[in-house]
Amino acid sequence: MPIQPPVKNFNPPTKKWESMYQASLQFKATHGHINILTADVSTEEEKELLKWVKYQRTSYKAYLEDPMGRNHSMTSTKVYQLKEAGFDWIVEDKRKWLSEGTMPTSDTGKRKRGRPRKSETSTSEDRLKKKHRKDEEDRKKARPIRQKWLEMHESLRQYKATHGTVNIPEDDNSEEHKELKLWVKAQKANYIRWNAGADVGMTSEKAELLTELGVEFAPSWDEMFAQVVAYKSQHGHINVTSEEDAALASWMLKQNHVLGRHLMGMTTRLKKEQISRLMNVGFEGGRTKFVGGDGNIEGGSVG
């Protein structure tokens, strides 16, 4: 499903911009590609087109530095159109900036409300170390599990003894199981946040008790990404279909969608390290097609 640009666009494409955009599509139809070079220029119209393309590329970087800045006329709508038309530099420039450590940031000159986001420089290794430190602190503090938590755990054990599972159906809205269903959902959500380094009351002891009972937790981002890498190593591409692995295909489509939003200058929860890893393995962002082992776009869709 294509990315929908945000509602607010303060510099909508003008007739002149649309005219040049159509000229670029015509160039692609004639030459089979859209990477116009100085050597390709033979007419005044093509000179103007080359100048326009160079300006779009410059504007894109300025747009990433400050989407609402006054020193460019780029918008998410234009980025979307250029990317869909086949201007590969939108992805290639981003990959280059990431590898060189010169990635423009959309936070320049802007002050956001609310708590500041954590630094994007933290790596999965840092988060793992933080989690291990938290586990050690938990053991040192020897915090006892609260009675209320133990009572809910016992209720889940009894539910399993009666129904043979710890998975309470979504359509079970009975008062008898309402609190328990919400509690189980909360434990799964807390596990994900705790696994990412947040202090949300989850501990290794609680996780072990829940796991022993049969509660299944969603795999972490790193675990899902490792599956993508393993799949590519085996098949040479990352076009995972829902028939092969529905969960992995769904996760990949979501990551591709979020990456596409990032490429358009929108705020996402992806960290710089995650963006780099996704792009290096073949994610293009916003498309249902991915880059194969030979670096070319593979046909077919994921999911």
N, C-alpha and C positions, 0 to 999 in steps of 0.2 A: 504494500500500500504506500503510495507516494507521500512524502512529507508535506504537510500543509503549512504554509508560511503563517506567521502570527498575524493577527488582525491589523495591528498598527504598522503602517509603512508610511513614513513621513516624506519619502522621496519616491513616489510611484514612477514606474517607467514612463518616460515621455515619448511622444511620437517619433522624435529623432532617435532615441535609444532603441525603440522597437524596430525602426527602419534599419538600423545598423545590425541589430540582432538577426533580423530576417536575412540581411546580406551575408552574415556569417553562416547561416544555415544553407544559403545558396552556394556559398564557397565550398561547404562540406559536400553538398550534393554533386558539385562539379569535379572536385579534386579527390573525393573519397576520404578526406580528413579535415580537421578544423584548425590544425596547427599552422597558421599562416606565418611565413617567414619573409624576411626582406627579399630573399632570392625569388620568392613566388610573385612578388609585386611587379606588375607590368602596366597597370592603368592607374589613373587618378583615383578611381573608385576603390581599387585594392590598397592604394596607399592610405586612404582615409580609413579603410577597414583595419589595416595593420595598426594604425595609430589608436583606433578605438579599442582594439583588443588589448594593447599594451596598457592603456588607461584603466581598463577593467581589472587587469591583474594588479596594478598598483592600488586601485581603490579597494580591492578585496583585502589586502593586507591592512590598509588603514581602517577598514570596516571591522576587522577582527580586533584591532587595538582599541577601538571605541565605536561600537555600532551606531551610536547616536551623535557621533562627531560631526563637526562642520567642515572638515577638510576632505570630504568625499561625498559621493552621492549614491553609494552602494546601499542596497537593502537586501533583506532575506529573500524577497521575491526575485530580485535579479540574480542573486547567488544560486537560487534553485533553478532558474531558467538556464543559466550558463552551465551549471553542472549537468543538467539533464541533456543539454545540447551536445555535451562531450568535451568541454574544456577541462582536460585532465589536470591542468596546473592547479585547480582548486584543491585537489587531493595531493598532488605532488608537492606543491609549495608547503602545505601543512606538514607533510612527512619530512621534508627537508628542515623546516624550522624546528621540528621536534628533535631530530637527530643532532642538529647543531646547537640545541639549547637556546635558540633565539626566538622561541614561540611568542608571537604577539598575544597580549592578554586583553580581554574585553573589559577589565576592571579599571583601565587607565582613566584617570580624571573623574571617576564616578565614586560616589559614596553610597553604599547600600545600607538599607535598614536591617535591623535585626542583628543577631550575633554573627561575627565574621566567620567565614568558612575556614575549615582546617587547611593547612598548607597542602598543596597538591604534590609537593615533592616527596611526601612519605611513600615508601614502597611497601609491597606486600611483606617483605622481610622485616621492615620496621614494625608493621602492625603485628606480625607474628611474635616478635620480641616483646612488644608491649603486652600482648595477650599472655605470654609466659610469665612476665613480671607480675601481671595481675593475678595469675594462678598462684604464684609464689606468695604474694601478699595475702591472698585468701587463706592459704594454708597457715601463714604466720598468725594472722588474726584469728584463725579458727572460728570463723563466724558460724554459729549454729543456724541451721535452717529453721525458719519460723514455723510455728505450729500450723498456721493457716495453710502454708504451702504443702506441708506434709499431709494435711487433711485432704486437700484437693488431689494430691498424688494418690492417696488411698482411694478416693472416689473414682479416679481413673482406673485404678487396678480392679475395682469392683465392676466397673463398666465393662472392662475387657473380659472378666470372668463370666459375665452374663451374655455379652454379645460377640465375644471372640475376636474383638478388634479394639484398637484405641482411637480409631477414626470415626468420630461422630458425624453422621450425614449432615450436609448443609441444610437439607429440608426438615431436619429434626428441630422444630421450634418449641418443643415441650418445655414447660417450666422446670421439669425435673432435671433436664440436661442443659438448660440454657447457660447457667453459670459455668459448668464444667467445659462446655464447648468454647466459651469465650476465654477461659483460663488456658486451655490447650493452645489456642491461637496465639495468645499472649506469650506463652513459653517459646513457641516457634519463632515469633518475631523477635523476642529478646535474645534468642540464641544467635540469630543472624547478626544483630547489632553487637552482641558480645564478641562474636567471632571476628568482627571488624575492629575490635578494640574499645568499644564503648562500655561504660560502667552502668549496666542496667539491672543489676541484681542477679544475673545468671552466673553460675559458678561451674567448675568442672564436676563437682559432686552432683549438682542438680542435673547437669547434662547427662551424666552417667546413669543416674536413676531413671531418667526419662527414656534414654536409649535402651536400657535393660527391659523396660516395660513394653517397648516396641514403637515408641514415638520416632518418626523419621523426620529429620531436619533437612531443609533445602541445602544443597551444596553451595559452597562459597563461590564468589566470582572467579577466584583463581582455579578452583577445581573444574568449573565449567570451561574456562579458557583452556585448561590442560587437555580436556576432551577434544576441543577444536584442533589443537596442535597435533594430537595423536591421530585424529581423523585425516588431517592433511598429510601427515607423514606416510600414512597408509595408502591414500587415494590420490594424492597430488593436487587436490583442490579442497575447497571447504563448502561445497554445495550439498550440505546435509539435508536430506528430505525428511518429511514427517513420518514417512513409512519406515525409514531407517531408525530414526530416534526422534520421536515427537518432542520430548523435553528439550533436547539440545537444539533442534531446529527452531523451536519457539524462542529459546534464550538468544540465539544468534540473530533472529529477526529483531528482537527487542534492542539488542546492542547496536545493530546496524541503524535502527531508527534513531536511537539516542545519539550515535556518532554523527548522523546526518544533521541533527539539530545543532550539535556542537560546531560542525563545519559552517553552519549558517550564522554563527556568532551568538547562538542562544545559550543560556546558562543550563548546564547539566550537572549531574552528580559524578560523571566520569572524571577520574583523576588523569593528570598528564601522562603518567606511566601507563595507565590502562588504554588511553587513546593511542599511544605509540605502539603498544603491543597489538591492538586490534588492527591498526593500519598495516603493520609489518607482516601480519599473518594473511592479510588479504581483504579486510573489510574496507568498503568504499564509502559507506554511510548513505542512508536514505534509499538505497536500491535493494532489490531482492536478488541481485546478481553479485557475485564476489569474484575476486581475482584468483585465477588458477595458479598452478605451480609454475607455469611458464610466464606469468606476469600479465596474461591477457584475460579479458573479461570472459567468464564462462557463460554459456547459454543456460537457459532454464532458471527457475526460481526456487527459492528455499522456502519450505513450509507448505 
